[in-house]
């Protein structure tokens, strides 16, 4: 059991560093989801199922969904909408 906890902690540190250092925002959100999932597993191993359920629901679920919605909104504000770029690329060909 100790080796499993150690591996999960190492993966947790790796996810935390990767989420901060990556340049792609979508990849950062996906890594954050993995971080929250590993935290939920660690809470289960620490025999705290209420925190595990909360971490899985709020951390990996709701927060990640909000991050994805914000990223979608940012792209729409910048004018990178797929509907707008599609025809203009076809016209250039």
C-alpha positions, 0 to 999 in steps of 0.5 A: 500500500505504501508504494501505491501511495508514493506513486500517486504522490509522485504523479500528483506532483508531476501533474501539478508541475505540468499543469502550471508549466504547459503552454497549451491551455486545453492540455493544462485543464486536462492535466488539472482533471487528472490531478483532481482524480488522483487527489480523489483516490488519495482521499479514498486511501486516507479513508475519507470518502466524503472528501473523495466524492467532493474532490471528484465532483467539484475538482474534476467535474465542475471546475474543469467544465468551467475552465473549458467553458471559459476557454471556449468563451475566450476563443469566441471573443478573440474571433477564432470561431470555427464557423468564421475560419472555415469559409475563409480558409476554403476561399484561399484554396 
